[in-house]
């Protein structure tokens, strides 16, 4: 439907009003001195605690304030960050020399004590970030600026994992009674949930939930920005039309959640430009594979998802190409594997989803004892992934053709995430971005039997497969590249062939921005202000 001029004026006025409220006091900053970046996307951060939630939007914001021992360069090379160098003393002992003269945003000095404190804190069971310190048995302090990481076994992706092991100030945490992480899934909060004090290039000055996260440049940062951004306002705007209108009217500079239906018109707008590329994220459905009875299902006394034939039937009923064509507008890659192109271990030859086959799916259900299908709740986010609710609605319709009645509940990611982390979602949508760019991260977090630590740190569907566990455990410490690649391959194939999850597609991620903005497209969907310039 075409929009009348009156409609356009109305939408723009509504956008201007909402953004004026969100941007608030930033207008008081001298335009001559400040170079603000106004960045909009569809969902908010979940918390400001860097050890709590393995959630991309949250880590995308917190990477500006909190740093790890290592980091990625512009071209995805691992480079020093809060550590300046590292040396293997033995295969299970790695010495890190820490950067001197670094201060946290509250003025407290960075030392080895902060690393050890953060290591103990990130391992607390309330959070979901333990995967980033997997395989580290202990951190020993040699002196104030030297530590030894004592490993359970050789760790081939140790330096990649450490990027998202963000260092907090021990003194700041103790002062503000935040040494213990709040339990997000129980809706608990403490000072670190709403405040931040890292060592990074930007200081988070405020968070108004569902309105704005505000940041200012850290003039005392130990490194130099390669861009010129002095302020960042991150503005969550759930509505697709409102978000696009905010960009086209000039009220925001960068849009990282671009509605697929608007990509063409935004590319044609001379005031704007788009950059795009594949995202290392796979969208999938997770099923409760462990409970004896499926919560909320019409089947009583047993769990249909424990039968691989049921899981295969659900997958076979999905027309991924139709979703790509009609909902994603071509901006997806239909998936059979649980990792995307760009992730080490990915193999295009293995990533070929089967064509939908309704007759075969019905037979599988009948063979499993469900000739008429069954009912089950389905939980999906409605403000996190590209067209997430629309995709879920389409799949509900597809499943109905084989007798599966999925009762859809779609809600904001903050509520959706708390629900499945309490093990209250028997069937739910999730997207997994591989921040380490290595398949082990996805397999260990999502598919390894839960141990209370790094193993199964995001396994809220109770996957437990002893053969898969052996492959994952072997891949953790195998340093021979060919042998390790074979282990990753075998693990991904077993997840695929046992239908432990139902992958839908890998996202292709366009970003739209003002023509005078330059930034690096990141496959992890985490823009960085330090790589951004506005002319």
C-alpha positions in Angstrom: 0.0 0.0 0.0 1.4 3.4 -0.9 1.8 6.0 1.8 0.1 9.4 1.4 2.0 12.6 2.1 -0.2 13.1 5.2 0.7 9.6 6.4 4.4 10.3 5.9 4.2 13.6 7.9 2.3 11.7 10.7 5.0 9.0 10.9 7.8 11.5 10.8 6.2 13.6 13.6 5.7 10.5 15.7 9.3 9.4 15.2 10.6 12.9 15.9 8.6 13.0 19.2 9.8 9.6 20.4 13.4 10.3 19.5 13.3 13.7 21.2 12.3 12.0 24.4 14.9 9.3 23.9 17.8 11.6 23.0 17.0 14.0 25.7 20.0 15.9 27.1 22.4 15.0 24.4 21.3 18.2 22.5 23.0 20.2 25.2 26.4 19.1 24.0 28.2 21.5 21.7 27.7 20.4 18.1 31.1 22.0 17.2 32.9 19.7 19.7 30.8 16.5 19.6 30.4 13.9 16.8 27.4 11.9 18.0 26.5 8.5 16.5 22.8 7.7 16.8 22.4 4.0 16.2 19.0 2.2 16.1 18.1 -1.5 16.1 15.0 -3.4 17.1 15.8 -4.8 20.6 17.3 -3.5 23.8 20.2 -4.8 25.9 19.3 -7.3 28.6 21.7 -6.0 31.2 24.9 -4.0 31.7 26.6 -6.8 33.5 29.3 -8.2 31.2 29.3 -11.6 32.8 25.6 -12.2 32.8 24.0 -12.8 29.4 25.5 -14.3 26.2 23.2 -12.1 24.0 24.6 -10.3 21.0 22.9 -6.9 21.4 24.1 -6.8 25.0 27.7 -7.7 24.1 27.6 -5.4 21.1 27.0 -2.5 23.5 29.2 -3.7 26.3 32.2 -4.2 24.1 32.5 -0.4 24.0 32.9 -0.2 27.7 34.5 -3.5 28.8 37.5 -5.2 27.3 39.1 -8.6 27.2 42.7 -9.8 27.3 42.5 -10.1 23.5 40.4 -8.6 20.8 39.7 -8.8 17.0 41.3 -6.4 14.6 39.6 -4.7 11.7 40.2 -7.8 9.6 39.4 -10.4 12.3 43.0 -11.1 13.4 43.5 -11.7 17.1 45.5 -8.9 18.7 46.6 -7.8 22.2 44.1 -5.8 24.3 44.4 -5.8 28.1 47.2 -8.3 27.7 50.2 -7.1 25.7 51.7 -10.5 25.0 51.4 -14.2 25.8 53.8 -17.1 26.0 53.2 -20.8 26.3 55.2 -22.0 29.3 53.8 -25.5 28.6 50.8 -26.9 26.7 48.7 -26.3 29.8 50.3 -23.1 31.1 50.2 -19.8 29.3 51.7 -16.6 30.7 50.0 -13.3 29.9 51.7 -9.9 30.4 49.1 -7.3 31.3 49.0 -3.8 30.0 50.3 -1.2 32.5 48.9 2.2 33.1 45.3 1.3 32.3 42.5 2.7 34.4 38.8 1.7 34.7 36.2 4.4 34.1 35.9 5.0 37.8 39.6 5.8 38.0 40.7 2.5 39.7 43.9 1.0 38.2 43.8 -2.3 36.2 45.9 -5.1 37.6 46.1 -8.9 37.8 43.7 -8.9 40.7 40.9 -7.6 38.4 41.5 -10.5 36.0 41.4 -13.1 38.7 38.3 -11.5 40.2 36.6 -11.5 36.8 37.5 -15.1 36.2 35.9 -16.2 39.4 32.8 -14.0 38.8 32.1 -15.1 35.2 32.0 -18.7 36.3 29.1 -18.1 38.7 26.2 -20.3 37.7 23.7 -17.4 37.5 25.2 -16.3 34.1 25.5 -17.8 30.6 29.1 -16.6 29.8 31.2 -19.5 31.2 32.0 -20.7 27.7 34.5 -17.9 27.3 36.7 -19.3 30.1 36.2 -22.9 29.2 39.2 -25.1 29.8 40.9 -22.6 32.3 41.4 -24.4 35.6 43.0 -21.5 37.5 44.5 -18.1 37.0 47.7 -17.6 39.0 49.0 -14.2 39.9 52.8 -13.9 39.2 52.9 -10.2 40.0 50.6 -7.2 39.5 51.0 -7.3 35.7 51.7 -11.0 35.0 49.3 -13.9 35.2 49.5 -17.6 34.3 46.4 -19.3 32.9 46.5 -22.9 34.1 44.6 -25.1 31.6 42.8 -28.4 32.0 44.3 -29.4 28.6 45.6 -27.6 25.5 43.1 -25.1 24.3 43.4 -24.5 20.6 40.9 -21.5 20.6 41.9 -20.0 23.9 42.8 -16.6 22.5 39.4 -16.4 20.7 37.5 -17.3 23.8 39.2 -14.6 25.8 37.9 -11.8 23.6 34.5 -12.0 25.3 35.9 -12.6 28.8 35.4 -9.0 29.8 37.4 -7.6 32.8 35.6 -5.9 35.6 37.1 -3.8 38.4 37.3 -5.7 41.6 37.4 -2.4 43.6 34.3 -1.0 41.8 32.4 -4.3 42.2 33.2 -4.5 45.9 32.3 -0.8 46.5 28.9 -1.3 44.8 28.1 -4.7 46.2 28.2 -6.3 42.8 30.8 -9.1 43.4 27.9 -11.6 42.9 26.2 -11.7 39.6 22.4 -11.0 39.7 20.2 -13.9 38.5 18.8 -12.5 35.3 16.3 -15.3 34.7 14.8 -14.7 38.1 14.5 -11.0 37.3 17.0 -10.0 39.9 19.2 -7.0 39.6 22.2 -5.3 41.3 24.3 -2.2 40.7 26.2 -3.9 37.8 22.9 -4.6 36.1 22.3 -0.9 35.4 25.8 0.6 35.6 29.1 0.0 34.0 32.8 0.8 34.6 35.2 -0.9 32.2 38.5 0.1 30.6 37.1 0.5 27.0 37.0 3.3 24.6 33.5 4.5 25.7 31.9 5.1 29.0 28.3 4.1 29.4 26.7 7.1 31.2 23.1 5.8 31.4 20.6 3.1 30.3 16.9 3.9 30.0 15.4 0.5 29.2 13.5 0.4 25.9 14.6 4.0 25.2 18.3 4.6 25.0 21.8 3.6 26.1 24.1 6.6 26.2 27.9 6.5 25.9 30.7 9.1 25.8 34.2 8.7 24.6 36.8 7.7 27.2 39.5 10.4 26.8 41.8 8.4 29.1 41.6 5.2 26.9 45.0 3.5 26.5 44.5 3.1 22.7 43.4 5.5 19.9 40.1 5.4 18.1 40.3 5.0 14.4 37.1 6.9 14.0 35.9 10.3 15.2 32.8 9.4 17.3 32.6 11.2 20.6 29.1 10.1 21.7 26.9 7.1 21.1 23.2 6.8 21.5 21.8 3.3 21.0 18.1 3.5 20.5 15.9 0.4 20.4 12.9 0.8 18.1 10.8 -2.3 17.8 8.4 -1.1 15.0 9.8 -1.6 11.5 8.2 1.4 9.9 9.2 3.7 12.8 12.8 2.5 12.7 13.1 3.0 8.9 11.4 6.4 9.2 13.9 7.4 11.8 16.7 6.8 9.4 15.2 8.3 6.3 14.2 11.5 8.2 17.7 11.9 9.6 16.8 11.2 13.2 19.3 8.3 13.4 22.5 7.7 11.6 22.9 3.9 11.6 20.3 1.1 11.3 21.5 -2.4 11.9 18.0 -4.1 11.9 16.9 -3.3 8.4 13.4 -4.8 7.5 13.9 -7.0 4.5 11.0 -5.3 2.6 12.8 -1.9 2.9 16.3 -2.9 1.7 15.6 -2.0 -1.9 14.1 1.5 -1.2 16.9 2.3 1.2 19.5 1.4 -1.3 17.8 3.7 -3.8 17.8 6.7 -1.5 20.7 9.0 -2.4 20.9 10.3 1.2 21.7 6.8 2.4 23.9 3.8 1.7 23.9 0.2 2.7 26.6 -2.3 3.5 25.9 -6.0 3.9 27.4 -9.4 4.3 26.6 -12.8 5.8 26.2 -12.9 9.6 27.7 -15.8 11.5 24.3 -16.5 13.0 22.0 -19.5 12.6 18.3 -19.2 13.4 16.8 -22.5 14.7 14.2 -24.1 16.9 15.2 -25.9 20.1 13.1 -28.7 21.6 12.9 -30.0 25.2 14.7 -33.3 24.7 15.1 -34.2 28.4 11.8 -34.0 30.2 9.7 -37.1 30.7 6.5 -35.2 29.8 6.4 -32.3 27.4 5.3 -29.1 29.2 1.9 -27.8 27.9 1.6 -30.5 25.3 -1.6 -32.5 24.5 0.5 -35.7 24.9 0.5 -36.8 28.6 2.9 -39.1 30.3 5.7 -38.9 27.7 7.7 -36.5 25.5 7.3 -36.8 21.8 10.5 -34.8 21.1 12.6 -37.7 22.6 11.7 -39.6 19.4 14.0 -38.7 16.5 11.2 -39.5 14.0 9.1 -36.7 15.5 12.0 -34.2 15.3 12.7 -35.2 11.7 9.1 -34.8 10.8 9.1 -31.2 12.2 12.1 -30.4 10.1 10.7 -32.0 6.9 7.5 -30.0 7.2 9.4 -26.7 6.9 9.8 -25.1 3.5 12.9 -23.0 4.0 13.1 -21.8 0.4 9.6 -20.4 0.8 10.6 -18.6 3.9 13.7 -17.2 2.1 11.6 -16.1 -0.9 8.5 -14.7 0.7 9.5 -13.5 4.2 13.3 -12.9 4.1 13.3 -11.4 0.5 16.3 -13.5 -0.4 18.3 -12.4 2.7 18.8 -15.8 4.2 20.7 -19.0 3.5 18.5 -22.1 4.2 20.3 -24.2 6.8 20.9 -27.8 7.7 24.0 -27.1 9.9 24.0 -25.3 13.2 26.9 -23.0 12.1 27.0 -20.5 9.3 29.5 -19.7 6.5 32.4 -17.9 8.0 32.7 -20.2 11.0 35.6 -22.5 11.2 34.3 -26.0 10.8 31.5 -25.0 8.3 31.3 -27.1 5.2 28.9 -26.1 2.4 28.7 -29.7 1.2 27.1 -30.7 4.5 24.8 -27.7 4.7 22.1 -28.8 2.4 18.6 -29.0 4.0 16.2 -31.6 2.6 13.3 -30.4 0.5 9.9 -30.3 2.4 8.1 -33.6 2.3 4.7 -33.6 3.9 3.9 -37.2 3.2 7.2 -38.4 4.6 6.7 -36.2 7.7 3.2 -37.6 8.3 4.5 -41.2 8.0 7.3 -40.5 10.5 4.7 -39.1 13.0 2.5 -42.1 12.5 5.4 -44.5 12.9 6.2 -42.7 16.2 2.7 -43.2 17.4 1.2 -39.8 16.6 -0.9 -40.3 13.5 -3.1 -37.3 14.3 -0.2 -35.1 15.5 -0.3 -33.3 18.8 -0.4 -29.8 20.3 2.6 -28.0 21.8 3.4 -24.5 22.9 5.9 -22.5 20.7 7.7 -19.5 22.1 9.4 -17.0 19.8 10.9 -13.5 20.2 9.2 -10.6 18.3 12.0 -8.0 18.4 15.3 -9.9 18.1 15.9 -11.7 14.8 15.0 -10.6 11.2 11.3 -11.2 10.8 11.3 -13.6 13.8 7.6 -13.5 14.6 6.7 -13.7 10.9 8.9 -16.7 10.4 7.3 -18.4 13.4 3.8 -17.8 12.1 4.8 -19.3 8.7 6.3 -22.4 10.4 3.1 -22.8 12.6 1.2 -23.0 9.3 3.6 -25.5 7.8 3.5 -27.7 10.9 -0.3 -27.7 10.8 -0.2 -29.6 7.5 1.2 -32.6 9.4 -1.1 -32.3 12.4 1.2 -30.4 14.7 -0.7 -27.6 16.4 1.9 -25.1 17.7 0.4 -22.5 20.0 2.5 -19.5 19.4 3.5 -17.0 22.0 5.7 -14.1 20.7 7.2 -11.6 23.1 10.2 -9.3 23.5 13.5 -11.0 23.8 14.0 -9.9 27.4 10.9 -11.9 28.4 11.5 -14.7 25.9 15.1 -15.3 27.2 14.0 -15.4 30.8 11.4 -18.0 29.9 13.6 -20.5 28.2 16.4 -20.0 30.7 13.9 -21.2 33.4 13.3 -24.3 31.2 9.7 -23.3 30.7 9.7 -23.4 26.9 9.3 -26.9 25.4 9.8 -25.5 21.9 11.4 -22.2 21.1 13.2 -20.1 18.5 16.7 -19.0 19.1 19.5 -17.5 17.0 23.1 -18.3 17.7 25.9 -16.1 16.5 29.4 -17.7 16.7 31.5 -15.0 18.4 34.6 -17.1 18.4 34.2 -17.9 14.7 34.8 -21.6 15.6 32.2 -24.3 15.6 33.2 -25.6 19.0 31.7 -22.6 20.6 28.2 -23.4 19.2 28.4 -27.1 19.9 29.8 -26.8 23.4 27.3 -24.1 24.5 24.2 -25.4 22.9 24.6 -29.2 22.5 27.0 -30.5 25.2 25.3 -32.1 28.2 25.0 -29.4 30.9 27.7 -29.5 33.6 27.0 -26.3 35.5 30.0 -24.7 33.9 31.0 -24.0 30.3 29.6 -27.3 29.0 26.0 -26.7 28.0 26.1 -23.1 29.2 23.2 -22.3 26.8 21.7 -25.7 26.6 18.2 -24.9 27.8 16.6 -27.7 25.7 18.3 -30.5 27.7 20.2 -32.0 24.9 22.3 -34.9 26.1 24.0 -37.2 23.7 27.0 -39.2 24.9 28.5 -39.8 21.5 28.3 -36.1 20.7 29.8 -35.2 24.1 32.9 -37.3 23.3 33.4 -35.5 20.0 33.0 -32.1 21.6 35.3 -33.0 24.5 38.0 -34.2 22.1 37.7 -31.1 19.9 38.3 -28.9 23.0 42.0 -30.0 23.3 43.0 -31.4 19.9 45.8 -29.3 18.5 46.3 -31.2 15.3 44.3 -29.1 12.8 43.2 -31.9 10.5 42.1 -34.2 13.4 40.3 -31.3 15.1 38.5 -30.4 11.9 37.3 -34.0 11.6 36.0 -33.9 15.1 34.1 -30.7 14.4 32.7 -32.2 11.2 31.5 -35.4 12.9 29.9 -33.3 15.7 28.0 -31.1 13.3 26.8 -34.0 11.3 25.6 -35.9 14.3 23.6 -32.8 15.5 22.2 -32.6 12.0 21.3 -36.2 11.5 19.9 -36.7 15.0 17.8 -33.5 14.6 18.9 -32.3 18.0 17.8 -28.9 16.7 15.8 -27.7 13.7 18.0 -25.1 11.8 16.0 -22.7 9.6 18.5 -20.4 8.0 21.7 -18.4 8.4 21.0 -14.6 8.4 22.3 -12.2 5.8 22.7 -8.9 7.5 22.4 -5.5 5.7 23.1 -2.3 7.6 21.8 1.1 6.4 23.3 4.4 7.3 23.6 8.1 6.4 25.8 8.6 3.3 28.3 10.5 5.4 28.9 7.6 7.8 31.7 5.1 7.3 32.0 1.9 9.4 33.1 -1.7 9.2 30.4 -4.3 8.6 30.9 -7.0 11.2 29.8 -10.6 10.7 29.1 -10.9 14.4 26.5 -8.1 14.1 28.4 -5.9 16.5 29.2 -2.4 15.1 32.1 -0.7 16.8 32.2 3.1 17.2 36.0 3.0 17.3 35.9 2.0 13.6 33.2 4.6 12.7 33.6 8.1 11.2 31.0 10.7 10.4 32.2 13.4 8.0 
